[in-house]
Amino acid sequence: MLRTIQIGSSVFVQGVYERTLDCGRILVRVGDALFAGHPVNR
């Protein structure tokens, strides 16, 4: 499932959902890289 996260004030990353972290952020995978950020509301 594709998810979009916000990393900074204007930096968004879209990738494959990996898991939710304890702090409320989620991990998404883009190729071999993992990114953590706050989920964007639909």
PQR file of N, CA, C, O and H, with PARSE charges and radii, in Angstrom:
ATOM      1  N   MET A   1       0.838  -1.158   0.000 -0.4000 1.5000
ATOM      2  CA  MET A   1       0.000   0.000   0.000 -0.0000 2.0000
ATOM      3  C   MET A   1       0.899   1.241   0.000  0.5500 1.7000
ATOM      4  O   MET A   1       1.820   1.343   0.810 -0.5500 1.4000
ATOM      5  N   LEU A   2       0.633   2.163  -0.892 -0.4000 1.5000
ATOM      6  CA  LEU A   2       1.396   3.401  -0.946 -0.0000 2.0000
ATOM      7  C   LEU A   2       0.888   4.368   0.116  0.5500 1.7000
ATOM      8  O   LEU A   2      -0.317   4.505   0.326 -0.5500 1.4000
ATOM      9  H   LEU A   2      -0.115   2.080  -1.550  0.4000 1.0000
ATOM     10  N   ARG A   3       1.822   5.031   0.777 -0.4000 1.5000
ATOM     11  CA  ARG A   3       1.478   6.038   1.786 -0.0000 2.0000
ATOM     12  C   ARG A   3       2.348   7.260   1.545  0.5500 1.7000
ATOM     13  O   ARG A   3       3.457   7.155   1.020 -0.5500 1.4000
ATOM     14  H   ARG A   3       2.801   4.919   0.607  0.4000 1.0000
ATOM     15  N   THR A   4       1.839   8.409   1.931 -0.4000 1.5000
ATOM     16  CA  THR A   4       2.574   9.672   1.838 -0.0000 2.0000
ATOM     17  C   THR A   4       2.861  10.159   3.237  0.5500 1.7000
ATOM     18  O   THR A   4       1.979  10.170   4.095 -0.5500 1.4000
ATOM     19  H   THR A   4       0.939   8.495   2.358  0.4000 1.0000
ATOM     20  N   ILE A   5       4.110  10.566   3.468 -0.4000 1.5000
ATOM     21  CA  ILE A   5       4.509  11.102   4.762 -0.0000 2.0000
ATOM     22  C   ILE A   5       5.102  12.488   4.575  0.5500 1.7000
ATOM     23  O   ILE A   5       5.564  12.846   3.492 -0.5500 1.4000
ATOM     24  H   ILE A   5       4.826  10.557   2.770  0.4000 1.0000
ATOM     25  N   GLN A   6       5.080  13.256   5.651 -0.4000 1.5000
ATOM     26  CA  GLN A   6       5.694  14.584   5.655 -0.0000 2.0000
ATOM     27  C   GLN A   6       6.909  14.523   6.555  0.5500 1.7000
ATOM     28  O   GLN A   6       6.813  14.155   7.725 -0.5500 1.4000
ATOM     29  H   GLN A   6       4.705  12.965   6.531  0.4000 1.0000
ATOM     30  N   ILE A   7       8.071  14.892   5.991 -0.4000 1.5000
ATOM     31  CA  ILE A   7       9.325  14.845   6.738 -0.0000 2.0000
ATOM     32  C   ILE A   7       9.671  16.213   7.310  0.5500 1.7000
ATOM     33  O   ILE A   7      10.064  16.324   8.472 -0.5500 1.4000
ATOM     34  H   ILE A   7       8.149  15.191   5.040  0.4000 1.0000
ATOM     35  N   GLY A   8       9.527  17.231   6.513 -0.4000 1.5000
ATOM     36  CA  GLY A   8       9.817  18.595   6.959 -0.0000 2.0000
ATOM     37  C   GLY A   8       8.621  19.485   6.703  0.5500 1.7000
ATOM     38  O   GLY A   8       7.510  19.001   6.489 -0.5500 1.4000
ATOM     39  H   GLY A   8       9.207  17.141   5.569  0.4000 1.0000
ATOM     40  N   SER A   9       8.850  20.778   6.726 -0.4000 1.5000
ATOM     41  CA  SER A   9       7.734  21.702   6.532 -0.0000 2.0000
ATOM     42  C   SER A   9       7.158  21.618   5.121  0.5500 1.7000
ATOM     43  O   SER A   9       5.970  21.870   4.921 -0.5500 1.4000
ATOM     44  H   SER A   9       9.753  21.171   6.900  0.4000 1.0000
ATOM     45  N   SER A  10       7.990  21.268   4.145 -0.4000 1.5000
ATOM     46  CA  SER A  10       7.485  21.158   2.771 -0.0000 2.0000
ATOM     47  C   SER A  10       8.106  19.973   2.023  0.5500 1.7000
ATOM     48  O   SER A  10       8.180  19.984   0.794 -0.5500 1.4000
ATOM     49  H   SER A  10       8.956  21.064   4.308  0.4000 1.0000
ATOM     50  N   VAL A  11       8.547  18.959   2.758 -0.4000 1.5000
ATOM     51  CA  VAL A  11       9.144  17.777   2.141 -0.0000 2.0000
ATOM     52  C   VAL A  11       8.219  16.588   2.369  0.5500 1.7000
ATOM     53  O   VAL A  11       7.951  16.199   3.506 -0.5500 1.4000
ATOM     54  H   VAL A  11       8.487  18.949   3.756  0.4000 1.0000
ATOM     55  N   PHE A  12       7.736  16.016   1.258 -0.4000 1.5000
ATOM     56  CA  PHE A  12       6.842  14.867   1.307 -0.0000 2.0000
ATOM     57  C   PHE A  12       7.496  13.705   0.586  0.5500 1.7000
ATOM     58  O   PHE A  12       8.209  13.898  -0.398 -0.5500 1.4000
ATOM     59  H   PHE A  12       7.954  16.332   0.335  0.4000 1.0000
ATOM     60  N   VAL A  13       7.252  12.492   1.077 -0.4000 1.5000
ATOM     61  CA  VAL A  13       7.786  11.280   0.456 -0.0000 2.0000
ATOM     62  C   VAL A  13       6.632  10.301   0.310  0.5500 1.7000
ATOM     63  O   VAL A  13       5.840  10.112   1.233 -0.5500 1.4000
ATOM     64  H   VAL A  13       6.672  12.335   1.877  0.4000 1.0000
ATOM     65  N   GLN A  14       6.547   9.678  -0.870 -0.4000 1.5000
ATOM     66  CA  GLN A  14       5.531   8.654  -1.092 -0.0000 2.0000
ATOM     67  C   GLN A  14       6.237   7.339  -1.347  0.5500 1.7000
ATOM     68  O   GLN A  14       7.127   7.251  -2.193 -0.5500 1.4000
ATOM     69  H   GLN A  14       7.191   9.832  -1.620  0.4000 1.0000
ATOM     70  N   GLY A  15       5.828   6.302  -0.597 -0.4000 1.5000
ATOM     71  CA  GLY A  15       6.453   5.001  -0.754 -0.0000 2.0000
ATOM     72  C   GLY A  15       5.567   3.901  -0.214  0.5500 1.7000
ATOM     73  O   GLY A  15       4.422   4.137   0.174 -0.5500 1.4000
ATOM     74  H   GLY A  15       5.105   6.373   0.090  0.4000 1.0000
ATOM     75  N   VAL A  16       6.107   2.702  -0.193 -0.4000 1.5000
ATOM     76  CA  VAL A  16       5.377   1.528   0.278 -0.0000 2.0000
ATOM     77  C   VAL A  16       5.411   1.500   1.803  0.5500 1.7000
ATOM     78  O   VAL A  16       6.475   1.612   2.411 -0.5500 1.4000
ATOM     79  H   VAL A  16       7.037   2.510  -0.508  0.4000 1.0000
ATOM     80  N   TYR A  17       4.246   1.351   2.409 -0.4000 1.5000
ATOM     81  CA  TYR A  17       4.117   1.323   3.868 -0.0000 2.0000
ATOM     82  C   TYR A  17       4.888   0.140   4.445  0.5500 1.7000
ATOM     83  O   TYR A  17       4.765  -0.980   3.949 -0.5500 1.4000
ATOM     84  H   TYR A  17       3.381   1.260   1.914  0.4000 1.0000
ATOM     85  N   GLU A  18       5.683   0.381   5.490 -0.4000 1.5000
ATOM     86  CA  GLU A  18       6.426  -0.670   6.176 -0.0000 2.0000
ATOM     87  C   GLU A  18       5.823  -0.963   7.551  0.5500 1.7000
ATOM     88  O   GLU A  18       5.391  -2.084   7.820 -0.5500 1.4000
ATOM     89  H   GLU A  18       5.782   1.291   5.892  0.4000 1.0000
ATOM     90  N   ARG A  19       5.796   0.059   8.423 -0.4000 1.5000
ATOM     91  CA  ARG A  19       5.238  -0.132   9.765 -0.0000 2.0000
ATOM     92  C   ARG A  19       5.046   1.211  10.451  0.5500 1.7000
ATOM     93  O   ARG A  19       5.561   2.237  10.007 -0.5500 1.4000
ATOM     94  H   ARG A  19       6.146   0.970   8.204  0.4000 1.0000
ATOM     95  N   THR A  20       4.287   1.178  11.554 -0.4000 1.5000
ATOM     96  CA  THR A  20       4.061   2.359  12.381 -0.0000 2.0000
ATOM     97  C   THR A  20       4.998   2.312  13.573  0.5500 1.7000
ATOM     98  O   THR A  20       5.135   1.272  14.217 -0.5500 1.4000
ATOM     99  H   THR A  20       3.869   0.344  11.914  0.4000 1.0000
ATOM    100  N   LEU A  21       5.640   3.428  13.871 -0.4000 1.5000
ATOM    101  CA  LEU A  21       6.546   3.522  15.005 -0.0000 2.0000
ATOM    102  C   LEU A  21       5.767   3.900  16.257  0.5500 1.7000
ATOM    103  O   LEU A  21       4.649   4.406  16.163 -0.5500 1.4000
ATOM    104  H   LEU A  21       5.528   4.273  13.348  0.4000 1.0000
ATOM    105  N   ASP A  22       6.352   3.658  17.433 -0.4000 1.5000
ATOM    106  CA  ASP A  22       5.707   3.952  18.710 -0.0000 2.0000
ATOM    107  C   ASP A  22       5.363   5.429  18.877  0.5500 1.7000
ATOM    108  O   ASP A  22       4.402   5.773  19.564 -0.5500 1.4000
ATOM    109  H   ASP A  22       7.260   3.247  17.510  0.4000 1.0000
ATOM    110  N   CYS A  23       6.139   6.290  18.254 -0.4000 1.5000
ATOM    111  CA  CYS A  23       5.935   7.734  18.409 -0.0000 2.0000
ATOM    112  C   CYS A  23       4.826   8.282  17.502  0.5500 1.7000
ATOM    113  O   CYS A  23       4.522   9.474  17.554 -0.5500 1.4000
ATOM    114  H   CYS A  23       6.920   6.010  17.695  0.4000 1.0000
ATOM    115  N   GLY A  24       4.222   7.425  16.673 -0.4000 1.5000
ATOM    116  CA  GLY A  24       3.143   7.859  15.796 -0.0000 2.0000
ATOM    117  C   GLY A  24       3.566   8.088  14.359  0.5500 1.7000
ATOM    118  O   GLY A  24       2.720   8.211  13.474 -0.5500 1.4000
ATOM    119  H   GLY A  24       4.470   6.457  16.630  0.4000 1.0000
ATOM    120  N   ARG A  25       4.863   8.146  14.120 -0.4000 1.5000
ATOM    121  CA  ARG A  25       5.346   8.285  12.751 -0.0000 2.0000
ATOM    122  C   ARG A  25       5.266   6.931  12.049  0.5500 1.7000
ATOM    123  O   ARG A  25       5.139   5.899  12.708 -0.5500 1.4000
ATOM    124  H   ARG A  25       5.551   8.046  14.839  0.4000 1.0000
ATOM    125  N   ILE A  26       5.340   6.927  10.729 -0.4000 1.5000
ATOM    126  CA  ILE A  26       5.331   5.680   9.979 -0.0000 2.0000
ATOM    127  C   ILE A  26       6.569   5.593   9.102  0.5500 1.7000
ATOM    128  O   ILE A  26       7.170   6.608   8.748 -0.5500 1.4000
ATOM    129  H   ILE A  26       5.443   7.766  10.194  0.4000 1.0000
ATOM    130  N   LEU A  27       6.940   4.367   8.759 -0.4000 1.5000
ATOM    131  CA  LEU A  27       8.057   4.119   7.857 -0.0000 2.0000
ATOM    132  C   LEU A  27       7.524   3.765   6.479  0.5500 1.7000
ATOM    133  O   LEU A  27       6.586   2.978   6.348 -0.5500 1.4000
ATOM    134  H   LEU A  27       6.452   3.543   9.047  0.4000 1.0000
ATOM    135  N   VAL A  28       8.132   4.355   5.446 -0.4000 1.5000
ATOM    136  CA  VAL A  28       7.838   3.981   4.070 -0.0000 2.0000
ATOM    137  C   VAL A  28       9.138   3.624   3.379  0.5500 1.7000
ATOM    138  O   VAL A  28      10.197   4.167   3.694 -0.5500 1.4000
ATOM    139  H   VAL A  28       8.894   4.994   5.553  0.4000 1.0000
ATOM    140  N   ARG A  29       9.045   2.704   2.433 -0.4000 1.5000
ATOM    141  CA  ARG A  29      10.217   2.250   1.685 -0.0000 2.0000
ATOM    142  C   ARG A  29      10.153   2.795   0.267  0.5500 1.7000
ATOM    143  O   ARG A  29       9.139   2.675  -0.422 -0.5500 1.4000
ATOM    144  H   ARG A  29       8.185   2.262   2.177  0.4000 1.0000
ATOM    145  N   VAL A  30      11.271   3.403  -0.157 -0.4000 1.5000
ATOM    146  CA  VAL A  30      11.440   3.873  -1.527 -0.0000 2.0000
ATOM    147  C   VAL A  30      12.712   3.222  -2.045  0.5500 1.7000
ATOM    148  O   VAL A  30      13.817   3.653  -1.716 -0.5500 1.4000
ATOM    149  H   VAL A  30      12.095   3.501   0.402  0.4000 1.0000
ATOM    150  N   GLY A  31      12.553   2.184  -2.853 -0.4000 1.5000
ATOM    151  CA  GLY A  31      13.712   1.414  -3.292 -0.0000 2.0000
ATOM    152  C   GLY A  31      14.326   0.705  -2.106  0.5500 1.7000
ATOM    153  O   GLY A  31      13.651  -0.079  -1.438 -0.5500 1.4000
ATOM    154  H   GLY A  31      11.655   1.834  -3.120  0.4000 1.0000
ATOM    155  N   ASP A  32      15.601   0.966  -1.830 -0.4000 1.5000
ATOM    156  CA  ASP A  32      16.288   0.370  -0.681 -0.0000 2.0000
ATOM    157  C   ASP A  32      16.281   1.269   0.543  0.5500 1.7000
ATOM    158  O   ASP A  32      16.749   0.864   1.607 -0.5500 1.4000
ATOM    159  H   ASP A  32      16.149   1.602  -2.372  0.4000 1.0000
ATOM    160  N   ALA A  33      15.757   2.486   0.414 -0.4000 1.5000
ATOM    161  CA  ALA A  33      15.794   3.462   1.510 -0.0000 2.0000
ATOM    162  C   ALA A  33      14.495   3.447   2.314  0.5500 1.7000
ATOM    163  O   ALA A  33      13.412   3.251   1.763 -0.5500 1.4000
ATOM    164  H   ALA A  33      15.376   2.816  -0.450  0.4000 1.0000
ATOM    165  N   LEU A  34      14.624   3.659   3.631 -0.4000 1.5000
ATOM    166  CA  LEU A  34      13.482   3.796   4.525 -0.0000 2.0000
ATOM    167  C   LEU A  34      13.407   5.244   5.007  0.5500 1.7000
ATOM    168  O   LEU A  34      14.421   5.852   5.349 -0.5500 1.4000
ATOM    169  H   LEU A  34      15.504   3.819   4.078  0.4000 1.0000
ATOM    170  N   PHE A  35      12.197   5.777   5.029 -0.4000 1.5000
ATOM    171  CA  PHE A  35      11.975   7.149   5.494 -0.0000 2.0000
ATOM    172  C   PHE A  35      10.934   7.113   6.579  0.5500 1.7000
ATOM    173  O   PHE A  35       9.959   6.367   6.479 -0.5500 1.4000
ATOM    174  H   PHE A  35      11.374   5.283   4.751  0.4000 1.0000
ATOM    175  N   ALA A  36      11.123   7.917   7.635 -0.4000 1.5000
ATOM    176  CA  ALA A  36      10.162   8.034   8.725 -0.0000 2.0000
ATOM    177  C   ALA A  36       9.609   9.446   8.733  0.5500 1.7000
ATOM    178  O   ALA A  36      10.347  10.420   8.582 -0.5500 1.4000
ATOM    179  H   ALA A  36      11.915   8.523   7.716  0.4000 1.0000
ATOM    180  N   GLY A  37       8.300   9.542   8.913 -0.4000 1.5000
ATOM    181  CA  GLY A  37       7.674  10.843   8.982 -0.0000 2.0000
ATOM    182  C   GLY A  37       6.240  10.734   9.447  0.5500 1.7000
ATOM    183  O   GLY A  37       5.741   9.647   9.738 -0.5500 1.4000
ATOM    184  H   GLY A  37       7.701   8.751   9.036  0.4000 1.0000
ATOM    185  N   HIS A  38       5.592  11.875   9.509 -0.4000 1.5000
ATOM    186  CA  HIS A  38       4.210  11.912   9.957 -0.0000 2.0000
ATOM    187  C   HIS A  38       3.280  11.627   8.769  0.5500 1.7000
ATOM    188  O   HIS A  38       3.464  12.191   7.691 -0.5500 1.4000
ATOM    189  H   HIS A  38       5.998  12.758   9.272  0.4000 1.0000
ATOM    190  N   PRO A  39       2.289  10.761   8.961 -0.5600 1.5000
ATOM    191  CA  PRO A  39       1.384  10.440   7.862  0.2800 2.0000
ATOM    192  C   PRO A  39       0.565  11.655   7.446  0.5500 1.7000
ATOM    193  O   PRO A  39       0.197  12.485   8.277 -0.5500 1.4000
ATOM    194  N   VAL A  40       0.285  11.748   6.154 -0.4000 1.5000
ATOM    195  CA  VAL A  40      -0.537  12.818   5.614 -0.0000 2.0000
ATOM    196  C   VAL A  40      -1.984  12.322   5.590  0.5500 1.7000
ATOM    197  O   VAL A  40      -2.263  11.226   5.106 -0.5500 1.4000
ATOM    198  H   VAL A  40       0.583  11.074   5.479  0.4000 1.0000
ATOM    199  N   ASN A  41      -2.899  13.137   6.116 -0.4000 1.5000
ATOM    200  CA  ASN A  41      -4.314  12.756   6.123 -0.0000 2.0000
ATOM    201  C   ASN A  41      -4.875  12.696   4.707  0.5500 1.7000
ATOM    202  O   ASN A  41      -4.490  13.469   3.829 -0.5500 1.4000
ATOM    203  H   ASN A  41      -2.672  14.027   6.510  0.4000 1.0000
ATOM    204  N   ARG A  42      -5.786  11.766   4.514 -0.4000 1.5000
ATOM    205  CA  ARG A  42      -6.401  11.615   3.188 -0.0000 2.0000
ATOM    206  C   ARG A  42      -7.483  12.630   2.984  0.5500 1.7000
ATOM    207  O   ARG A  42      -8.113  12.657   1.927 -0.5500 1.4000
ATOM    208  H   ARG A  42      -6.099  11.138   5.227  0.4000 1.0000
TER
END
